[in-house]
């Protein structure tokens, strides 16, 4: 990492800050927002235009407001960034059937279709290696998202008490009854990781450096706070005791209340 940073700042460079979701779709107009499928063309554009840095926004799974700075996980990737064309190339979707306008809801249907195909085949060693290598966050994230969906996608503070408080028997029951959903979420993260690594490799081949950023704090409604409440200033029932923000400044006379639970 130190060597990479040194190479980026070893000389004066020109770059662009652009979130992947803002990338224009191809002439097929199949996506509601930009995803990994458009990243290669943009990398080509950067190289041809003489740029050498692409600064991205965080790539985590977002809430309803799509803010990349209030993600559902500090580790997971946003499955909406997965390229459906990439899934076709990987053999998880048929070669036809992507001509209609793909809304975010329809994209979830395609991801489910890809998962069902994945289940019919023999999972690769790469998949099992990924799940094992990332189990320190992946297991909690997949469980969190599964429970969240079963609870109407509301804040974990308002889940059934046993689930909110991570009662071991309640969690084991979810793992058994909703195991397919949990595995689907793990599969999506595996695909996200594969496609993202491919983009990074392509950018480096074109001598494009990728520069990211990350939030100072994690979202209150996140797998991180739910999984490790002891790391944050929340009470025994998960209520935030102290939240983050900034004092009054030239941008706001009253300051800003961000609402993220403060680290303990």
N, C-alpha and C positions, 0 to 999 in steps of 0.2 A: 504494500500500500504506500509506504514512504517513497519507494522508487517511482511509483506511478504518479504521485503528487509532484515529485521533483520534475518528471518529464513534462507534465502539464504546464508547470510554471517556469520552465527553464528558459522560455522566451516569450515575447509578446505574441498573443494569439487573438483571433477573432472568433466569436461564437454566437450561438442563438439559444435563448431560453424559450422552450416550447413544450408544454405537456403533451404526452402521446394522445390524449383524448381530443386534442385540438387539430390533429393531423387530418387533412382532407382525405375523403375516401377516393377510391379509384373511379373510373368512368362507370363502373357497374352500380355505384350508389347503393351498396348492400348494407352499410353500417350506419347506425344512428349516431355513433361517435367514433373517433379515431381509435385504432387498436394496433397491436404489433404488426399486423399485415401491411400497414402503410409505412412502417418505420424504415424499411429497406430503401424505398424510393427517396425518403427524406435524407437518409444518410448519403445516398448518391448525390442529391442536390447540394448538400453541405460540402462534400468533397469537390464537386465541380465548381462551386462558387468560391472556393478558397478558404472556407471556414474549417476549423479543426477542433471545435468544442461544441458539444450539445449538452446544455444544462436541462435536466428533467425535473419535474415535480415528483413528490413521493408516489410510489406505485401500489400502495396498499388498498385493500377493499374499503370502500367508502359507505357512509350512511346515505339517507335519501337525498341529502343536499349535495352529494358528490364532491365534498371538500376533501382533498388529499391530505389535509392537515388534521383531520379528525377521523382517523381510520379505525376500523373494527379490530385491527391487529397491527402491532408494530413490526411483525415478521412476515405476515402473509402477503401474497400478491393479489391484485384485483382480477378476478376471473373474467370480468368484462373486457379486459385488455387482450384476452386470448384471441388469436386470429382463427376464424373459421376456415379460411383458405389453408392455413397452416395445419389444421386438424385434417383437412382433406389430404394434404401431402403426406401426413403421418399415417394415413390409412384409417382414421377413426370416423370419417364421414364419407358418404358417397361423393363421387366427382360432380354430380349434378345437384340442383336444388337450392342454390344460394342466390338466385337472381332477384328474388323479391326483397323489399326493404326490410332489413333485419333490425327490429327494435330490440331494446335491452331485454325485454321479456321473451321475445322469440329466440334471442341468443341463448338464454337459459335452457330453452327447449332443445336447441342444438347440442349444448354441452351435456344435457341428459342423454341425448341420443348417442353421443360419442362415448359416454360412460357405459351405456348398455352394450355397445360393441366391444369396448375394452373388457367387460366382464365375460364375454363369450370367448375371448382369446386367452392365451397364456401370458400373464403379466411378465414383462421383461425384468431382468435382474436390476436394471437401472431404476425401475419403479420401487422395488423392495429396498434398494440401497438408499434412494431418496427418502422414503418413509422412515427408515432407521436413522439416517443421518440428521434428519430434522425433527425427530420425535420430541425434542425438548420444547418445541412450540407447536408443532403440527397437531399432535393429539388433542391438546387443549383447545386449539382453534377450531378443529373439525367438530368437536363436541359442543363448543360454545355456539357455533353457527347453526348446528342441528337443533339444539334446544331453543335458540332464539326464534327459529322458524316455527317450531311447535308452539311457541308462546306468542304468536302473532307479530313477531319481529319488534317487540317492545324492548325498552331498556331492561337490562338484567335485574335492576333494582326491583322491578315489578313482576318478576317471575314468581312461580310457586315457591314458597319459603324453602322447601328442601332443595330445590334446584338452585335458587339464589345463593344459598349457603353451602352449596357443594356437598350435600349429604352423600356419603359414599354409596349407600344402597340405591338412592334415587338416580345417581349417575350411572351405576352399573345397569340399572333397568333401562335407561335410555340407550346405552351402548348396545344392549341386546335387541331391543325392539326397533331401533332406528339405525342398525348397523350399515344398511345400504346407503343411507344418506350420509353418514360419516365417511364411508369409503369414497363416495362420489366427490365430496369436498377435498379429500386427500388426492384423488385423481386430478381434480382441477388444479391443485397447487403443483402437482408434478408436471402437468402440461405447461402451466405458466412458467415454471422454472426452466423447462427445456427450451421454450420459445424465447425467453429472455436471454438465456445463455447464447443462443444462436444470434440474436441481435447484437449482443456485446462483441461476439467474435467477428461478425461482419463489420461492425464499426471500427474495430481495431485493424482489420485488414485494409480499410480505407483511410487509416490514420486519423480517425475521428475519436477524440477523447469524450467519454461520457461523464458528466459531473452531476451529481444528485444533491438533494438536501433532505432534511428530515425535521419533523416537528420537535420543539423543545419538550413537549409533554404529550402523553398518550391520551386518547379520548376516554372520558368517563365510562361511556357505554362501549367497552372493548373487552376482548378476551384477556388482556393483560391485567386489568384491574379486577375482573371477576376471578381470574386464576390465582392472582397474588395480591389479595387485599392488604396483606401485612406490609407490603412495600409502599403503600399510599396512606395518606391521612384520611382514612374513612373509619367510621365506628363499627361496632359489632354487626350491625345490620346493613353495612355497605354505604351508609349515607356519608357524603363528603363533608369533612369537618372544616377544611380549608381548601379553597379553589384558587386557581391561578388567574393572573391578569396583569395589567400594567397601570401605573398611576397616571394622573392627568399629564398631558404633554401637548405639543403643537398639533397633533392629529386629533385629539379629543380632550375637551375641557373637563370631562368627567372621568377620564381614564377608560379602560376596557376590562370587562369581566369575561374571561375566556371560559371559565367553568370547568377546566380540567382539574382533577384531584391532585393536590400537591404531593410530591414524593416525601416519604417519611425519612 
